[in-house]
Amino acid sequence: MLSVDPFQEREIMALWNRLRQELDRAGRVAQYAFDEGRLRLDLHRSRQSADRFAQRLGYAVYRARQGGADLTADAYAAHASNIAAAEAEIARFEALAAEAAKKRRTGGASEA
C-alpha cells in the first residue's frame, strides 16, 4: 500500500474538490444553454403563430372586400383577440429567454 503524507493527501483532495466544482459548474451552464435554446425555439413558434393569425386576418379582410362587404366586428374581434394572445405569449417567451441567457452568462451565480 502506498503511503501518502497528510499534506499531499490534502492537496489531492483539494484538487479533486476543485475538479468536481468545475464539472458541476460546466454542467449547470450546459443545462442553462439547453433551457435557453428550448425557450428560443418556443419563442420562434409563438412568432410563427402570431404571423399565421395576422395572415388569417388579412385573408378575412380580403375575402370580405372581394364579396363587397367589410369584415364584421365580431370576426375582427376574434382575429384581433388571437393576435393579442399570440403577442402576449411572444412577450412572455422573450422575457424568459432573456432571463435564461443572463443565467447562462453568469453561470447561475444569482441563483445561489
QUIRA-V539408 format. One record per residue. N is the residue number from 1. RES is the residue in one letter. PHI is phi in degrees with one decimal (* if undefined). Layout:
n->(N N)
res->(RES RES)
phi->(PHI PHI)
//
This chain:
n->(1 2 3 4 5 6 7 8 9 10 11 12 13 14 15 16 17 18 19 20 21 22 23 24 25 26 27 28 29 30 31 32 33 34 35 36 37 38 39 40 41 42 43 44 45 46 47 48 49 50 51 52 53 54 55 56 57 58 59 60 61 62 63 64 65 66 67 68 69 70 71 72 73 74 75 76 77 78 79 80 81 82 83 84 85 86 87 88 89 90 91 92 93 94 95 96 97 98 99 100 101 102 103 104 105 106 107 108 109 110 111 112)
res->(M L S V D P F Q E R E I M A L W N R L R Q E L D R A G R V A Q Y A F D E G R L R L D L H R S R Q S A D R F A Q R L G Y A V Y R A R Q G G A D L T A D A Y A A H A S N I A A A E A E I A R F E A L A A E A A K K R R T G G A S E A)
phi->(* -75.6 -107.5 -120.5 -71.6 -56.8 -64.7 -64.5 -61.7 -64.2 -63.3 -63.9 -64.5 -63.0 -64.2 -63.4 -63.2 -64.5 -61.6 -62.5 -62.6 -67.1 -66.1 -62.2 -63.5 -63.5 -64.4 -64.4 -62.4 -64.1 -64.8 -63.2 -65.0 -62.7 -62.0 -63.1 -61.8 -63.0 -65.9 -67.3 -65.6 -61.6 -62.6 -60.8 -64.0 -65.1 -65.0 -62.8 -62.7 -61.4 -62.3 -64.7 -64.0 -65.7 -63.8 -62.5 -61.7 -60.6 -63.9 -64.0 -64.3 -59.9 -64.9 -62.7 -70.7 -64.2 -84.5 83.6 -136.3 -102.3 -66.5 -68.1 -62.0 -65.5 -64.7 -61.5 -61.6 -64.5 -64.5 -63.3 -64.3 -62.4 -66.0 -62.1 -64.1 -65.6 -66.7 -65.1 -65.3 -61.0 -60.4 -64.6 -68.6 -62.5 -64.8 -64.6 -67.8 -64.7 -64.3 -65.9 -64.6 -63.4 -63.1 -65.4 -65.1 -87.3 73.2 77.6 -59.7 -76.7 -82.7 -59.7)
//
